[in-house]
Amino acid sequence: MLPPREAGPAGRRRGHRCQQAEAYQDIYIPISAQAGRLLYALVRAIRPETVVEFGTSFGISTIYLAAAVTDNGAGHIYTTELSSKKVGRRRRTLPRPALPSRSRSWPATPCTR
């Protein structure tokens, strides 16, 4: 029989990440305009086929990344967020039509008790 999912060091780390996600679910953590321009410039210069963003929060950095992917004319952006509350807010503030068709956003494995 397999051990419970939360058992061992990996489970403890996951529990800690979930606690952090819950603690920060109401805190707006945007990047600065300067950092956004840097993200945009890096994606434009490197022209990656795939961009992965961990910790989307409310989607500010996603806007810069998606704009760069769109302006490159190729590539995909994938975003994740642990906090289901932030995922809901991001969906309201950055609706699907505002993102390029090459982008996908989904909640990470939800934190449940």
GUMARMAR-321726 format. One record per atom (N, C-alpha, C): residue number from 1; atom name; x, y, z; residue in one letter. Coordinates in nm, 2 decimals, always signed. Last residue first. Layout:
// GUMARMAR-321726
<n:NUM, atom:CA, xx:X, yy:Y, zz:Z, res:a> $
...
//
This chain:
// GUMARMAR-321726
<n:113, atom:N, xx:-0.77, yy:+2.06, zz:+0.26, res:r> $
<n:113, atom:CA, xx:-0.74, yy:+2.00, zz:+0.39, res:r> $
<n:113, atom:C, xx:-0.80, yy:+1.86, zz:+0.40, res:r> $
<n:112, atom:N, xx:-0.60, yy:+2.15, zz:-0.04, res:t> $
<n:112, atom:CA, xx:-0.72, yy:+2.11, zz:+0.03, res:t> $
<n:112, atom:C, xx:-0.68, yy:+2.05, zz:+0.16, res:t> $
<n:111, atom:N, xx:-0.49, yy:+2.33, zz:-0.30, res:c> $
<n:111, atom:CA, xx:-0.45, yy:+2.30, zz:-0.16, res:c> $
<n:111, atom:C, xx:-0.58, yy:+2.27, zz:-0.08, res:c> $
<n:110, atom:N, xx:-0.48, yy:+2.19, zz:-0.63, res:p> $
<n:110, atom:CA, xx:-0.54, yy:+2.27, zz:-0.52, res:p> $
<n:110, atom:C, xx:-0.49, yy:+2.23, zz:-0.38, res:p> $
<n:109, atom:N, xx:-0.22, yy:+2.20, zz:-0.85, res:t> $
<n:109, atom:CA, xx:-0.30, yy:+2.11, zz:-0.76, res:t> $
<n:109, atom:C, xx:-0.35, yy:+2.18, zz:-0.64, res:t> $
<n:108, atom:N, xx:-0.28, yy:+2.53, zz:-0.99, res:a> $
<n:108, atom:CA, xx:-0.19, yy:+2.42, zz:-0.96, res:a> $
<n:108, atom:C, xx:-0.28, yy:+2.32, zz:-0.88, res:a> $
<n:107, atom:N, xx:-0.52, yy:+2.64, zz:-1.23, res:p> $
<n:107, atom:CA, xx:-0.47, yy:+2.64, zz:-1.09, res:p> $
<n:107, atom:C, xx:-0.38, yy:+2.52, zz:-1.07, res:p> $
<n:106, atom:N, xx:-0.41, yy:+2.78, zz:-1.54, res:w> $
<n:106, atom:CA, xx:-0.48, yy:+2.68, zz:-1.46, res:w> $
<n:106, atom:C, xx:-0.43, yy:+2.68, zz:-1.32, res:w> $
<n:105, atom:N, xx:-0.40, yy:+2.91, zz:-1.87, res:s> $
<n:105, atom:CA, xx:-0.38, yy:+2.93, zz:-1.73, res:s> $
<n:105, atom:C, xx:-0.47, yy:+2.83, zz:-1.65, res:s> $
<n:104, atom:N, xx:-0.25, yy:+2.96, zz:-2.18, res:r> $
<n:104, atom:CA, xx:-0.33, yy:+2.87, zz:-2.10, res:r> $
<n:104, atom:C, xx:-0.30, yy:+2.90, zz:-1.95, res:r> $
<n:103, atom:N, xx:-0.22, yy:+3.11, zz:-2.50, res:s> $
<n:103, atom:CA, xx:-0.19, yy:+3.10, zz:-2.36, res:s> $
<n:103, atom:C, xx:-0.29, yy:+3.02, zz:-2.29, res:s> $
<n:102, atom:N, xx:-0.26, yy:+3.15, zz:-2.77, res:r> $
<n:102, atom:CA, xx:-0.16, yy:+3.06, zz:-2.74, res:r> $
<n:102, atom:C, xx:-0.13, yy:+3.05, zz:-2.59, res:r> $
<n:101, atom:N, xx:-0.44, yy:+3.36, zz:-2.79, res:s> $
<n:101, atom:CA, xx:-0.49, yy:+3.22, zz:-2.80, res:s> $
<n:101, atom:C, xx:-0.39, yy:+3.11, zz:-2.77, res:s> $
<n:100, atom:N, xx:-0.37, yy:+3.60, zz:-2.54, res:p> $
<n:100, atom:CA, xx:-0.36, yy:+3.55, zz:-2.67, res:p> $
<n:100, atom:C, xx:-0.40, yy:+3.40, zz:-2.67, res:p> $
<n:99, atom:N, xx:-0.63, yy:+3.74, zz:-2.33, res:l> $
<n:99, atom:CA, xx:-0.50, yy:+3.67, zz:-2.34, res:l> $
<n:99, atom:C, xx:-0.49, yy:+3.62, zz:-2.49, res:l> $
<n:98, atom:N, xx:-0.88, yy:+3.85, zz:-2.33, res:a> $
<n:98, atom:CA, xx:-0.76, yy:+3.94, zz:-2.32, res:a> $
<n:98, atom:C, xx:-0.63, yy:+3.87, zz:-2.34, res:a> $
<n:97, atom:N, xx:-1.06, yy:+3.64, zz:-2.32, res:p> $
<n:97, atom:CA, xx:-1.03, yy:+3.71, zz:-2.45, res:p> $
<n:97, atom:C, xx:-0.92, yy:+3.81, zz:-2.45, res:p> $
<n:96, atom:N, xx:-1.04, yy:+3.57, zz:-2.04, res:r> $
<n:96, atom:CA, xx:-0.98, yy:+3.48, zz:-2.14, res:r> $
<n:96, atom:C, xx:-0.96, yy:+3.56, zz:-2.28, res:r> $
<n:95, atom:N, xx:-0.98, yy:+3.86, zz:-1.83, res:p> $
<n:95, atom:CA, xx:-1.06, yy:+3.76, zz:-1.89, res:p> $
<n:95, atom:C, xx:-0.99, yy:+3.69, zz:-2.01, res:p> $
<n:94, atom:N, xx:-0.85, yy:+3.96, zz:-1.57, res:l> $
<n:94, atom:CA, xx:-0.78, yy:+3.93, zz:-1.70, res:l> $
<n:94, atom:C, xx:-0.86, yy:+3.82, zz:-1.77, res:l> $
<n:93, atom:N, xx:-1.02, yy:+3.98, zz:-1.36, res:t> $
<n:93, atom:CA, xx:-0.94, yy:+4.10, zz:-1.40, res:t> $
<n:93, atom:C, xx:-0.88, yy:+4.08, zz:-1.53, res:t> $
<n:92, atom:N, xx:-1.13, yy:+3.72, zz:-1.33, res:r> $
<n:92, atom:CA, xx:-1.22, yy:+3.84, zz:-1.34, res:r> $
<n:92, atom:C, xx:-1.14, yy:+3.96, zz:-1.40, res:r> $
<n:91, atom:N, xx:-0.91, yy:+3.56, zz:-1.32, res:r> $
<n:91, atom:CA, xx:-1.01, yy:+3.54, zz:-1.43, res:r> $
<n:91, atom:C, xx:-1.10, yy:+3.66, zz:-1.45, res:r> $
<n:90, atom:N, xx:-0.79, yy:+3.65, zz:-1.09, res:r> $
<n:90, atom:CA, xx:-0.72, yy:+3.67, zz:-1.22, res:r> $
<n:90, atom:C, xx:-0.82, yy:+3.65, zz:-1.33, res:r> $
<n:89, atom:N, xx:-0.98, yy:+3.56, zz:-0.90, res:r> $
<n:89, atom:CA, xx:-0.96, yy:+3.71, zz:-0.92, res:r> $
<n:89, atom:C, xx:-0.90, yy:+3.73, zz:-1.06, res:r> $
<n:88, atom:N, xx:-0.95, yy:+3.28, zz:-0.93, res:g> $
<n:88, atom:CA, xx:-1.08, yy:+3.34, zz:-0.95, res:g> $
<n:88, atom:C, xx:-1.06, yy:+3.49, zz:-0.98, res:g> $
<n:87, atom:N, xx:-0.68, yy:+3.27, zz:-0.85, res:v> $
<n:87, atom:CA, xx:-0.72, yy:+3.22, zz:-0.98, res:v> $
<n:87, atom:C, xx:-0.85, yy:+3.28, zz:-1.02, res:v> $
<n:86, atom:N, xx:-0.70, yy:+3.35, zz:-0.58, res:k> $
<n:86, atom:CA, xx:-0.63, yy:+3.44, zz:-0.68, res:k> $
<n:86, atom:C, xx:-0.66, yy:+3.40, zz:-0.82, res:k> $
<n:85, atom:N, xx:-0.84, yy:+3.13, zz:-0.48, res:k> $
<n:85, atom:CA, xx:-0.90, yy:+3.26, zz:-0.47, res:k> $
<n:85, atom:C, xx:-0.83, yy:+3.36, zz:-0.57, res:k> $
<n:84, atom:N, xx:-0.66, yy:+2.92, zz:-0.51, res:s> $
<n:84, atom:CA, xx:-0.78, yy:+2.92, zz:-0.60, res:s> $
<n:84, atom:C, xx:-0.85, yy:+3.06, zz:-0.59, res:s> $
<n:83, atom:N, xx:-0.33, yy:+2.94, zz:-0.52, res:s> $
<n:83, atom:CA, xx:-0.44, yy:+3.00, zz:-0.45, res:s> $
<n:83, atom:C, xx:-0.56, yy:+3.00, zz:-0.54, res:s> $
<n:82, atom:N, xx:-0.13, yy:+2.85, zz:-0.70, res:l> $
<n:82, atom:CA, xx:-0.18, yy:+2.77, zz:-0.59, res:l> $
<n:82, atom:C, xx:-0.31, yy:+2.81, zz:-0.53, res:l> $
<n:81, atom:N, xx:-0.12, yy:+2.89, zz:-1.05, res:e> $
<n:81, atom:CA, xx:-0.14, yy:+2.96, zz:-0.92, res:e> $
<n:81, atom:C, xx:-0.19, yy:+2.86, zz:-0.82, res:e> $
<n:80, atom:N, xx:+0.04, yy:+2.91, zz:-1.37, res:t> $
<n:80, atom:CA, xx:-0.02, yy:+2.84, zz:-1.26, res:t> $
<n:80, atom:C, xx:-0.03, yy:+2.93, zz:-1.14, res:t> $
<n:79, atom:N, xx:+0.05, yy:+2.94, zz:-1.73, res:t> $
<n:79, atom:CA, xx:+0.06, yy:+3.00, zz:-1.60, res:t> $
<n:79, atom:C, xx:-0.01, yy:+2.91, zz:-1.50, res:t> $
<n:78, atom:N, xx:+0.21, yy:+2.94, zz:-2.04, res:y> $
<n:78, atom:CA, xx:+0.13, yy:+2.86, zz:-1.94, res:y> $
<n:78, atom:C, xx:+0.15, yy:+2.92, zz:-1.80, res:y> $
<n:77, atom:N, xx:+0.23, yy:+3.04, zz:-2.37, res:i> $
<n:77, atom:CA, xx:+0.25, yy:+3.08, zz:-2.23, res:i> $
<n:77, atom:C, xx:+0.16, yy:+3.00, zz:-2.14, res:i> $
<n:76, atom:N, xx:+0.40, yy:+2.97, zz:-2.67, res:h> $
<n:76, atom:CA, xx:+0.29, yy:+2.95, zz:-2.58, res:h> $
<n:76, atom:C, xx:+0.33, yy:+3.00, zz:-2.44, res:h> $
<n:75, atom:N, xx:+0.49, yy:+3.08, zz:-3.01, res:g> $
<n:75, atom:CA, xx:+0.52, yy:+3.04, zz:-2.87, res:g> $
<n:75, atom:C, xx:+0.39, yy:+3.03, zz:-2.79, res:g> $
<n:74, atom:N, xx:+0.49, yy:+3.37, zz:-3.22, res:a> $
<n:74, atom:CA, xx:+0.50, yy:+3.23, zz:-3.20, res:a> $
<n:74, atom:C, xx:+0.52, yy:+3.20, zz:-3.05, res:a> $
<n:73, atom:N, xx:+0.50, yy:+3.64, zz:-3.23, res:g> $
<n:73, atom:CA, xx:+0.42, yy:+3.57, zz:-3.33, res:g> $
<n:73, atom:C, xx:+0.43, yy:+3.42, zz:-3.32, res:g> $
<n:72, atom:N, xx:+0.60, yy:+3.82, zz:-3.06, res:n> $
<n:72, atom:CA, xx:+0.69, yy:+3.73, zz:-3.12, res:n> $
<n:72, atom:C, xx:+0.63, yy:+3.65, zz:-3.24, res:n> $
<n:71, atom:N, xx:+0.37, yy:+3.94, zz:-2.96, res:d> $
<n:71, atom:CA, xx:+0.45, yy:+4.02, zz:-3.05, res:d> $
<n:71, atom:C, xx:+0.56, yy:+3.93, zz:-3.12, res:d> $
<n:70, atom:N, xx:+0.29, yy:+3.72, zz:-2.79, res:t> $
<n:70, atom:CA, xx:+0.20, yy:+3.77, zz:-2.90, res:t> $
<n:70, atom:C, xx:+0.29, yy:+3.84, zz:-3.01, res:t> $
<n:69, atom:N, xx:+0.49, yy:+3.72, zz:-2.61, res:v> $
<n:69, atom:CA, xx:+0.47, yy:+3.60, zz:-2.69, res:v> $
<n:69, atom:C, xx:+0.39, yy:+3.64, zz:-2.81, res:v> $
<n:68, atom:N, xx:+0.46, yy:+3.98, zz:-2.50, res:a> $
<n:68, atom:CA, xx:+0.58, yy:+3.94, zz:-2.57, res:a> $
<n:68, atom:C, xx:+0.56, yy:+3.82, zz:-2.66, res:a> $
<n:67, atom:N, xx:+0.20, yy:+3.96, zz:-2.39, res:a> $
<n:67, atom:CA, xx:+0.23, yy:+4.06, zz:-2.49, res:a> $
<n:67, atom:C, xx:+0.35, yy:+4.02, zz:-2.57, res:a> $
<n:66, atom:N, xx:+0.25, yy:+3.76, zz:-2.19, res:a> $
<n:66, atom:CA, xx:+0.16, yy:+3.73, zz:-2.30, res:a> $
<n:66, atom:C, xx:+0.18, yy:+3.83, zz:-2.42, res:a> $
<n:65, atom:N, xx:+0.42, yy:+3.90, zz:-2.02, res:l> $
<n:65, atom:CA, xx:+0.47, yy:+3.78, zz:-2.09, res:l> $
<n:65, atom:C, xx:+0.38, yy:+3.75, zz:-2.21, res:l> $
<n:64, atom:N, xx:+0.25, yy:+4.11, zz:-1.94, res:y> $
<n:64, atom:CA, xx:+0.38, yy:+4.14, zz:-2.00, res:y> $
<n:64, atom:C, xx:+0.43, yy:+4.02, zz:-2.08, res:y> $
<n:63, atom:N, xx:+0.04, yy:+3.96, zz:-1.82, res:i> $
<n:63, atom:CA, xx:+0.01, yy:+4.06, zz:-1.93, res:i> $
<n:63, atom:C, xx:+0.14, yy:+4.08, zz:-2.01, res:i> $
<n:62, atom:N, xx:+0.17, yy:+3.82, zz:-1.61, res:t> $
<n:62, atom:CA, xx:+0.11, yy:+3.75, zz:-1.73, res:t> $
<n:62, atom:C, xx:+0.09, yy:+3.84, zz:-1.84, res:t> $
<n:61, atom:N, xx:+0.22, yy:+4.02, zz:-1.43, res:s> $
<n:61, atom:CA, xx:+0.33, yy:+3.97, zz:-1.51, res:s> $
<n:61, atom:C, xx:+0.28, yy:+3.89, zz:-1.63, res:s> $
<n:60, atom:N, xx:-0.06, yy:+4.04, zz:-1.34, res:i> $
<n:60, atom:CA, xx:+0.02, yy:+4.15, zz:-1.40, res:i> $
<n:60, atom:C, xx:+0.13, yy:+4.11, zz:-1.48, res:i> $
<n:59, atom:N, xx:-0.22, yy:+3.84, zz:-1.22, res:g> $
<n:59, atom:CA, xx:-0.20, yy:+3.84, zz:-1.37, res:g> $
<n:59, atom:C, xx:-0.12, yy:+3.95, zz:-1.42, res:g> $
<n:58, atom:N, xx:-0.24, yy:+3.79, zz:-0.95, res:f> $
<n:58, atom:CA, xx:-0.36, yy:+3.85, zz:-1.02, res:f> $
<n:58, atom:C, xx:-0.33, yy:+3.88, zz:-1.17, res:f> $
<n:57, atom:N, xx:-0.05, yy:+3.50, zz:-0.94, res:s> $
<n:57, atom:CA, xx:-0.12, yy:+3.60, zz:-0.86, res:s> $
<n:57, atom:C, xx:-0.24, yy:+3.66, zz:-0.93, res:s> $
<n:56, atom:N, xx:+0.10, yy:+3.30, zz:-1.07, res:t> $
<n:56, atom:CA, xx:+0.04, yy:+3.41, zz:-1.15, res:t> $
<n:56, atom:C, xx:-0.01, yy:+3.53, zz:-1.07, res:t> $
<n:55, atom:N, xx:+0.30, yy:+3.10, zz:-1.01, res:g> $
<n:55, atom:CA, xx:+0.26, yy:+3.20, zz:-0.92, res:g> $
<n:55, atom:C, xx:+0.21, yy:+3.32, zz:-1.00, res:g> $
<n:54, atom:N, xx:+0.51, yy:+3.04, zz:-1.28, res:f> $
<n:54, atom:CA, xx:+0.46, yy:+2.98, zz:-1.16, res:f> $
<n:54, atom:C, xx:+0.43, yy:+3.09, zz:-1.06, res:f> $
<n:53, atom:N, xx:+0.49, yy:+3.03, zz:-1.62, res:e> $
<n:53, atom:CA, xx:+0.49, yy:+3.12, zz:-1.51, res:e> $
<n:53, atom:C, xx:+0.43, yy:+3.05, zz:-1.39, res:e> $
<n:52, atom:N, xx:+0.66, yy:+2.95, zz:-1.90, res:v> $
<n:52, atom:CA, xx:+0.59, yy:+2.89, zz:-1.79, res:v> $
<n:52, atom:C, xx:+0.60, yy:+2.99, zz:-1.68, res:v> $
<n:51, atom:N, xx:+0.67, yy:+2.95, zz:-2.25, res:v> $
<n:51, atom:CA, xx:+0.70, yy:+3.03, zz:-2.13, res:v> $
<n:51, atom:C, xx:+0.61, yy:+2.97, zz:-2.02, res:v> $
<n:50, atom:N, xx:+0.81, yy:+2.81, zz:-2.53, res:t> $
<n:50, atom:CA, xx:+0.72, yy:+2.79, zz:-2.42, res:t> $
<n:50, atom:C, xx:+0.77, yy:+2.88, zz:-2.31, res:t> $
<n:49, atom:N, xx:+0.99, yy:+2.90, zz:-2.72, res:e> $
<n:49, atom:CA, xx:+0.87, yy:+2.83, zz:-2.77, res:e> $
<n:49, atom:C, xx:+0.77, yy:+2.82, zz:-2.66, res:e> $
<n:48, atom:N, xx:+1.14, yy:+3.23, zz:-2.67, res:p> $
<n:48, atom:CA, xx:+1.12, yy:+3.09, zz:-2.63, res:p> $
<n:48, atom:C, xx:+0.99, yy:+3.03, zz:-2.69, res:p> $
<n:47, atom:N, xx:+1.29, yy:+3.46, zz:-2.75, res:r> $
<n:47, atom:CA, xx:+1.19, yy:+3.40, zz:-2.83, res:r> $
<n:47, atom:C, xx:+1.17, yy:+3.25, zz:-2.80, res:r> $
<n:46, atom:N, xx:+1.48, yy:+3.63, zz:-2.64, res:i> $
<n:46, atom:CA, xx:+1.51, yy:+3.49, zz:-2.64, res:i> $
<n:46, atom:C, xx:+1.41, yy:+3.41, zz:-2.73, res:i> $
<n:45, atom:N, xx:+1.36, yy:+3.88, zz:-2.68, res:a> $
<n:45, atom:CA, xx:+1.50, yy:+3.86, zz:-2.72, res:a> $
<n:45, atom:C, xx:+1.52, yy:+3.71, zz:-2.73, res:a> $
<n:44, atom:N, xx:+1.10, yy:+3.86, zz:-2.57, res:r> $
<n:44, atom:CA, xx:+1.12, yy:+3.91, zz:-2.71, res:r> $
<n:44, atom:C, xx:+1.26, yy:+3.87, zz:-2.76, res:r> $
<n:43, atom:N, xx:+1.16, yy:+3.79, zz:-2.31, res:v> $
<n:43, atom:CA, xx:+1.09, yy:+3.69, zz:-2.39, res:v> $
<n:43, atom:C, xx:+1.10, yy:+3.73, zz:-2.54, res:v> $
<n:42, atom:N, xx:+1.30, yy:+4.02, zz:-2.23, res:l> $
<n:42, atom:CA, xx:+1.37, yy:+3.89, zz:-2.23, res:l> $
<n:42, atom:C, xx:+1.30, yy:+3.79, zz:-2.32, res:l> $
<n:41, atom:N, xx:+1.11, yy:+4.22, zz:-2.25, res:a> $
<n:41, atom:CA, xx:+1.23, yy:+4.23, zz:-2.33, res:a> $
<n:41, atom:C, xx:+1.30, yy:+4.09, zz:-2.34, res:a> $
<n:40, atom:N, xx:+0.92, yy:+4.13, zz:-2.05, res:y> $
<n:40, atom:CA, xx:+0.88, yy:+4.15, zz:-2.20, res:y> $
<n:40, atom:C, xx:+1.01, yy:+4.14, zz:-2.29, res:y> $
<n:39, atom:N, xx:+1.08, yy:+4.15, zz:-1.82, res:l> $
<n:39, atom:CA, xx:+1.02, yy:+4.02, zz:-1.87, res:l> $
<n:39, atom:C, xx:+0.99, yy:+4.03, zz:-2.01, res:l> $
<n:38, atom:N, xx:+1.13, yy:+4.43, zz:-1.83, res:l> $
<n:38, atom:CA, xx:+1.24, yy:+4.34, zz:-1.84, res:l> $
<n:38, atom:C, xx:+1.19, yy:+4.20, zz:-1.88, res:l> $
<n:37, atom:N, xx:+0.87, yy:+4.53, zz:-1.79, res:r> $
<n:37, atom:CA, xx:+0.94, yy:+4.56, zz:-1.92, res:r> $
<n:37, atom:C, xx:+1.06, yy:+4.47, zz:-1.94, res:r> $
<n:36, atom:N, xx:+0.83, yy:+4.43, zz:-1.53, res:g> $
<n:36, atom:CA, xx:+0.74, yy:+4.39, zz:-1.64, res:g> $
<n:36, atom:C, xx:+0.81, yy:+4.41, zz:-1.78, res:g> $
<n:35, atom:N, xx:+1.02, yy:+4.58, zz:-1.39, res:a> $
<n:35, atom:CA, xx:+1.03, yy:+4.43, zz:-1.40, res:a> $
<n:35, atom:C, xx:+0.95, yy:+4.38, zz:-1.51, res:a> $
<n:34, atom:N, xx:+0.90, yy:+4.84, zz:-1.43, res:q> $
<n:34, atom:CA, xx:+1.04, yy:+4.81, zz:-1.48, res:q> $
<n:34, atom:C, xx:+1.06, yy:+4.66, zz:-1.49, res:q> $
<n:33, atom:N, xx:+0.66, yy:+4.81, zz:-1.30, res:a> $
<n:33, atom:CA, xx:+0.66, yy:+4.83, zz:-1.44, res:a> $
<n:33, atom:C, xx:+0.79, yy:+4.80, zz:-1.50, res:a> $
<n:32, atom:N, xx:+0.68, yy:+4.53, zz:-1.06, res:s> $
<n:32, atom:CA, xx:+0.69, yy:+4.67, zz:-1.10, res:s> $
<n:32, atom:C, xx:+0.68, yy:+4.69, zz:-1.25, res:s> $
<n:31, atom:N, xx:+0.43, yy:+4.29, zz:-0.99, res:i> $
<n:31, atom:CA, xx:+0.57, yy:+4.32, zz:-1.03, res:i> $
<n:31, atom:C, xx:+0.57, yy:+4.47, zz:-1.06, res:i> $
<n:30, atom:N, xx:+0.21, yy:+4.26, zz:-0.70, res:p> $
<n:30, atom:CA, xx:+0.24, yy:+4.29, zz:-0.84, res:p> $
<n:30, atom:C, xx:+0.39, yy:+4.30, zz:-0.87, res:p> $
<n:29, atom:N, xx:+0.04, yy:+4.11, zz:-0.50, res:i> $
<n:29, atom:CA, xx:+0.19, yy:+4.11, zz:-0.51, res:i> $
<n:29, atom:C, xx:+0.22, yy:+4.13, zz:-0.66, res:i> $
<n:28, atom:N, xx:-0.20, yy:+4.15, zz:-0.27, res:y> $
<n:28, atom:CA, xx:-0.17, yy:+4.18, zz:-0.41, res:y> $
<n:28, atom:C, xx:-0.02, yy:+4.20, zz:-0.42, res:y> $
<n:27, atom:N, xx:-0.34, yy:+3.91, zz:-0.06, res:i> $
<n:27, atom:CA, xx:-0.23, yy:+4.01, zz:-0.08, res:i> $
<n:27, atom:C, xx:-0.20, yy:+4.03, zz:-0.22, res:i> $
<n:26, atom:N, xx:-0.50, yy:+3.71, zz:-0.01, res:d> $
<n:26, atom:CA, xx:-0.56, yy:+3.84, zz:-0.02, res:d> $
<n:26, atom:C, xx:-0.46, yy:+3.95, zz:-0.04, res:d> $
<n:25, atom:N, xx:-0.33, yy:+3.48, zz:+0.00, res:q> $
<n:25, atom:CA, xx:-0.44, yy:+3.48, zz:-0.10, res:q> $
<n:25, atom:C, xx:-0.51, yy:+3.62, zz:-0.11, res:q> $
<n:24, atom:N, xx:-0.12, yy:+3.43, zz:+0.17, res:y> $
<n:24, atom:CA, xx:-0.11, yy:+3.54, zz:+0.07, res:y> $
<n:24, atom:C, xx:-0.22, yy:+3.56, zz:-0.02, res:y> $
<n:23, atom:N, xx:-0.20, yy:+3.21, zz:+0.32, res:a> $
<n:23, atom:CA, xx:-0.17, yy:+3.33, zz:+0.39, res:a> $
<n:23, atom:C, xx:-0.16, yy:+3.45, zz:+0.29, res:a> $
<n:22, atom:N, xx:-0.24, yy:+3.02, zz:+0.12, res:e> $
<n:22, atom:CA, xx:-0.35, yy:+3.07, zz:+0.19, res:e> $
<n:22, atom:C, xx:-0.32, yy:+3.20, zz:+0.26, res:e> $
<n:21, atom:N, xx:+0.03, yy:+2.99, zz:+0.04, res:a> $
<n:21, atom:CA, xx:-0.07, yy:+3.03, zz:-0.06, res:a> $
<n:21, atom:C, xx:-0.19, yy:+3.09, zz:+0.01, res:a> $
<n:20, atom:N, xx:+0.14, yy:+2.89, zz:+0.28, res:q> $
<n:20, atom:CA, xx:+0.18, yy:+3.02, zz:+0.22, res:q> $
<n:20, atom:C, xx:+0.08, yy:+3.07, zz:+0.13, res:q> $
<n:19, atom:N, xx:+0.01, yy:+2.64, zz:+0.29, res:q> $
<n:19, atom:CA, xx:-0.01, yy:+2.74, zz:+0.40, res:q> $
<n:19, atom:C, xx:+0.03, yy:+2.88, zz:+0.35, res:q> $
<n:18, atom:N, xx:+0.11, yy:+2.53, zz:+0.06, res:c> $
<n:18, atom:CA, xx:-0.04, yy:+2.55, zz:+0.07, res:c> $
<n:18, atom:C, xx:-0.07, yy:+2.66, zz:+0.18, res:c> $
<n:17, atom:N, xx:+0.38, yy:+2.50, zz:+0.13, res:r> $
<n:17, atom:CA, xx:+0.34, yy:+2.58, zz:+0.02, res:r> $
<n:17, atom:C, xx:+0.19, yy:+2.62, zz:+0.02, res:r> $
<n:16, atom:N, xx:+0.35, yy:+2.32, zz:+0.35, res:h> $
<n:16, atom:CA, xx:+0.40, yy:+2.46, zz:+0.37, res:h> $
<n:16, atom:C, xx:+0.36, yy:+2.55, zz:+0.26, res:h> $
<n:15, atom:N, xx:+0.26, yy:+2.10, zz:+0.21, res:g> $
<n:15, atom:CA, xx:+0.17, yy:+2.16, zz:+0.32, res:g> $
<n:15, atom:C, xx:+0.22, yy:+2.30, zz:+0.35, res:g> $
<n:14, atom:N, xx:+0.48, yy:+2.05, zz:+0.05, res:r> $
<n:14, atom:CA, xx:+0.35, yy:+2.08, zz:-0.01, res:r> $
<n:14, atom:C, xx:+0.26, yy:+2.15, zz:+0.09, res:r> $
<n:13, atom:N, xx:+0.66, yy:+1.98, zz:+0.25, res:r> $
<n:13, atom:CA, xx:+0.69, yy:+2.09, zz:+0.17, res:r> $
<n:13, atom:C, xx:+0.56, yy:+2.14, zz:+0.10, res:r> $
<n:12, atom:N, xx:+0.54, yy:+1.74, zz:+0.35, res:r> $
<n:12, atom:CA, xx:+0.55, yy:+1.86, zz:+0.44, res:r> $
<n:12, atom:C, xx:+0.58, yy:+1.99, zz:+0.36, res:r> $
<n:11, atom:N, xx:+0.56, yy:+1.58, zz:+0.12, res:g> $
<n:11, atom:CA, xx:+0.42, yy:+1.62, zz:+0.17, res:g> $
<n:11, atom:C, xx:+0.43, yy:+1.74, zz:+0.26, res:g> $
<n:10, atom:N, xx:+0.83, yy:+1.55, zz:+0.10, res:a> $
<n:10, atom:CA, xx:+0.76, yy:+1.62, zz:-0.01, res:a> $
<n:10, atom:C, xx:+0.62, yy:+1.66, zz:+0.04, res:a> $
<n:9, atom:N, xx:+0.89, yy:+1.42, zz:+0.35, res:p> $
<n:9, atom:CA, xx:+0.94, yy:+1.55, zz:+0.32, res:p> $
<n:9, atom:C, xx:+0.86, yy:+1.62, zz:+0.21, res:p> $
<n:8, atom:N, xx:+0.59, yy:+1.22, zz:+0.45, res:g> $
<n:8, atom:CA, xx:+0.73, yy:+1.24, zz:+0.41, res:g> $
<n:8, atom:C, xx:+0.77, yy:+1.39, zz:+0.38, res:g> $
<n:7, atom:N, xx:+0.25, yy:+1.24, zz:+0.33, res:a> $
<n:7, atom:CA, xx:+0.36, yy:+1.18, zz:+0.42, res:a> $
<n:7, atom:C, xx:+0.50, yy:+1.21, zz:+0.36, res:a> $
<n:6, atom:N, xx:+0.05, yy:+1.31, zz:+0.17, res:e> $
<n:6, atom:CA, xx:+0.11, yy:+1.42, zz:+0.25, res:e> $
<n:6, atom:C, xx:+0.23, yy:+1.37, zz:+0.34, res:e> $
<n:5, atom:N, xx:-0.05, yy:+1.07, zz:+0.07, res:r> $
<n:5, atom:CA, xx:+0.01, yy:+1.17, zz:-0.02, res:r> $
<n:5, atom:C, xx:+0.09, yy:+1.28, zz:+0.06, res:r> $
<n:4, atom:N, xx:+0.03, yy:+0.78, zz:+0.25, res:p> $
<n:4, atom:CA, xx:-0.06, yy:+0.89, zz:+0.22, res:p> $
<n:4, atom:C, xx:+0.02, yy:+1.00, zz:+0.15, res:p> $
<n:3, atom:N, xx:+0.21, yy:+0.51, zz:+0.08, res:p> $
<n:3, atom:CA, xx:+0.19, yy:+0.60, zz:+0.19, res:p> $
<n:3, atom:C, xx:+0.09, yy:+0.71, zz:+0.15, res:p> $
<n:2, atom:N, xx:+0.05, yy:+0.22, zz:-0.08, res:l> $
<n:2, atom:CA, xx:+0.13, yy:+0.35, zz:-0.09, res:l> $
<n:2, atom:C, xx:+0.10, yy:+0.43, zz:+0.04, res:l> $
<n:1, atom:N, xx:+0.08, yy:-0.12, zz:+0.00, res:m> $
<n:1, atom:CA, xx:+0.00, yy:+0.00, zz:+0.00, res:m> $
<n:1, atom:C, xx:+0.09, yy:+0.13, zz:+0.00, res:m> $
//
